[in-house]
């Protein structure tokens, strides 16, 4: 099965599921990058709440089911795709980054030595790790826990080390001033 057949199948499976659920919606195909496709579902807000579910759990389940349907259709090579509903994933990403920012500021201000965030799925944890690496390079983050309780812990990692040459110059300047 070629990628184009897979794409057609993923979109058609999604449209069939929406029809079975009696949800009036349109499915738009959009490239996220050279390898990943996003299927954006545009529907009424009430239907979106049902499709997204609590903390996106229904959306994740829908995406899983469509992937499994594509696999059972004989596709050896699965092209990565995401399903999004009324830009939920963008809103969720901003919310996750805001939580990470608050926790990072608490650590930097000395309010706490480390801050544990609420449990997140792997995709959401990756968002936090990447956000902290870029915006708070002096902090470190790691995941703890197992399964649905897996979460991120943020702590102070110290300033990034400079080359030894710069430190020697600073030490000699300090010595001269004493």
Order of alpha helices (4+ residues) and beta strands (2+ residues): alpha-beta-beta-alpha-alpha-beta-alpha-beta-alpha-beta-beta-alpha
